[in-house]
């Protein structure tokens, strides 16, 4: 008789559903991406003066996760994407890799003006 009493557990009359705390965050992220995409569609107006490649590299090294180098070169969407990705752990790793990739591959600003060496 004692074994039966121990094996029955008291189940609460109401069971809470899992909270949907991530859903508002995901929706907010989607809205931010759409807004940033619209902002990034405005064309980059270059003054024709070449930007410094050294400055671009330093911005990528020290502010690459925030996309500072992308803003410097006129790549607004990539800069905004880096900021959004930085707030997540996996995104932070991705934005660091993206910054190093940009250091190696980007040689022109968004208007096509080559960086000065």
Steps between C-alpha positions, in 0.01 A plus 500: 500500500786732578649444152177608331487825693860583412456428128204730449606855445292806553437667166397864513160576356646751257814451297668814369575514132856588406549872477544652157771741605702447182215574263490879562878512467491315169220722368690809611808373317301443182355852519849643554636314199217628279548858621878480459457352152288799399756741646784325321331540163588870491801526268842579641618844388875500461692824474752323275780528756647156571469382857797364693544123494694518828208677668265236359716219639533662843125556520444136404745378764374713788136561403432221256230338710310830489551537126691827528720412203194430287346837583835667424501343153134577437363146539209594725310171489809296586571734790146472630509124458820484706335698780198270500716187497717627783216474752490120463781267600520316167450829319793649689726223374362548148552878509862452611557264208321745269733781612811295422354397166435866419859593590629250246254553216362855499713741294235752389235702676130463417527753215784302339781741595815301578653546845830682513781287636 
